[in-house]
Amino acid sequence: MPSTLILIGSSARTGATQDAMALAGHLRAQGQDLGICFLQDAAPMACREIGPRQPVGAALYVLGEDLGLRGLRESDVTPGAKVVDHAELVDLMLSRYERVLGIF
């Protein structure tokens, strides 16, 4: 089964984000190697006080620049989630995961 990275760019309250999280849970339940990267308005979802429940076993990433633009710090991020820069995000998309789904 291919590994998948889901990029989420909308806030937690949007239908697209809720659909993305449901898809992530479904893929993870199938045993797929899954990563979720929170970008833009979704960056706060990677924070322990804000984010919804994540699929167990999914790797979590958040773009550090987007955290900063929203007044958040790396120390606000959920334990286990990795703060990445643009170069690391490109590496995730091109090298780490076989498939990338963008949901904005």
C-alpha positions in Angstrom: 0.0 0.0 0.0 1.5 3.4 -0.9 2.4 6.0 1.7 0.5 9.2 1.5 1.1 12.7 2.7 -2.0 14.9 3.1 -1.5 18.6 3.0 -4.2 20.6 4.8 -4.4 24.4 4.3 -7.9 25.4 5.7 -8.9 26.0 9.2 -10.3 23.2 11.4 -13.9 24.4 10.9 -14.1 24.0 7.2 -15.8 21.1 5.5 -12.7 20.4 3.4 -10.6 20.0 6.6 -13.2 17.8 8.2 -13.3 15.6 5.1 -9.5 15.5 5.0 -9.3 14.3 8.6 -12.0 11.6 7.9 -10.0 10.5 4.9 -6.8 10.4 7.0 -8.5 8.2 9.6 -9.8 5.9 6.9 -6.4 5.5 5.3 -4.7 5.0 8.6 -7.3 2.3 9.6 -6.4 0.5 6.4 -2.8 0.4 7.7 -1.4 3.0 5.3 1.8 4.8 6.1 0.3 8.3 6.5 1.6 11.8 7.1 -0.5 15.0 7.6 1.1 18.4 7.1 -0.7 21.5 8.4 -0.1 24.6 6.3 -1.5 28.1 6.2 -4.7 28.5 8.2 -4.5 24.8 9.3 -1.2 25.4 11.2 -3.0 25.9 14.5 -4.3 22.4 14.2 -0.9 21.1 15.1 -1.1 22.8 18.5 -2.0 20.8 21.6 -4.7 23.2 22.7 -6.4 23.7 19.3 -6.0 20.6 17.1 -8.7 17.9 16.7 -7.9 14.3 17.3 -5.4 13.0 14.9 -5.4 9.5 13.4 -3.3 7.2 15.7 0.0 6.4 14.0 -0.1 9.3 11.5 3.1 11.3 11.3 2.3 15.0 11.9 4.1 18.0 10.4 3.5 21.7 10.5 5.2 24.5 8.5 7.1 26.6 11.0 6.6 29.8 9.0 2.9 29.4 9.1 2.9 28.9 12.9 4.9 32.1 13.3 2.6 34.1 11.1 -0.3 33.1 13.4 1.4 34.1 16.6 2.2 30.5 17.6 5.6 29.0 18.6 7.2 25.6 18.3 6.6 25.0 22.0 2.8 25.2 21.3 3.0 22.2 18.9 1.6 18.8 20.0 4.3 16.5 21.2 5.4 14.2 18.4 4.5 16.7 15.6 7.5 17.9 13.6 7.9 21.6 12.7 9.3 21.7 9.2 10.6 24.5 6.9 9.9 24.7 3.1 12.9 22.6 2.1 11.9 19.8 4.5 8.3 20.0 3.2 9.6 19.6 -0.4 11.7 16.6 0.7 8.6 15.0 2.3 6.6 15.4 -0.9 9.3 14.2 -3.2 11.2 11.6 -1.3 9.4 10.4 1.9 5.9 9.8 0.6 4.8 8.1 -2.6 1.6 10.1 -3.0 0.6 13.6 -2.0 -3.0 14.9 -1.6 -3.6 18.6 -1.2 -6.8 19.7 0.5 -7.2 23.5 0.8 
